[in-house]
Amino acid sequence: MRTTRPKALLAAPLVSAALLTLAACGGSTDSSDDGGAKPAAKPAKTVSVKTADSELGKILVDDSGRTLYGFTKDKPGASKCDADCIAVWPALTSSKDVKSGSGTEAALLKETKLGEGAEQAVYGDWPLYYYVGDATPGDVNGQGLDGEWFVIAADGKLIKKAA
């Protein structure tokens, strides 16, 4: 004689297995669920200013050796470089304090607020900038441009000789 089980008894193990599989996938769509926390953002890198030897003598550079410039139209500690200017002469900015590196005087390194939490590094009286025409570390292609842009020496003074 043949016995039959009720269909509900056969379906129960299948439903349980399906629920376990879905639970293992963690497919929650509840946006308030903290279980899928995003990885923490990388902390902002600390930037430092140091000196490097160049054809112009010892000059200020950043961590990667990129030359830093001063703009003669700037006022002590305050940038006069507008948006068009910044497109060619990006400011050395950081959301963390800029550190004094080898060959520099810590007392000369300051920062000025630019808004939105960013600060521009200032050395002596000069806000610091890069030049987009410098392709590799050590380039000084911005030296003397328009008679307004010059590299900065370790003493915080502009070096106005030709490259």
C-alpha positions, 0 to 999 in steps of 0.5 A: 500500500502506498502512503502519501505525505501531505504536501505541506510537509514536503514544502516546509523543508524547501521553504526553510532552505530558501529562507536560509539562503536568502538570509545568508545573502543579506539582501536587506533593502532597509536604508536604516540598516547599519549592517552594510557600513561603507568603508571609512574614508581614507584620512587626508594626507599630511602635506609638507613643505621642504627645500630642494636643490635647483638651478636657482639654488635651494627652493621650496617644494612639496613632498613629491618635489614639485616646485612652489611659487609666490605671486608678487600681487599677493598681500602678506599672507593673503592670496590675490589669485582669482579663479582664472589665475588658480586654473594655471597656478593651483594653490597648495592646499590641505584639509590638515595642517601643512608640516615644515620639512627638511631645510625649512623654518617652521616659524615661517610656515602658516596657513590661510583659510580658503573656505570649505575647510581648505587652507592654503599654505603660506611661507613667510609672507607668500601663499604657495602655488604650483605651476601647471607648466611644471611637468616633473618634480624639479621643473621651474618653468613658472620662474619669472612668468609675467614678472610676477611669479617666482620660486621661494627660498628657504628664508621665505624670500622670492628668488627673482633671478632667471632660470 
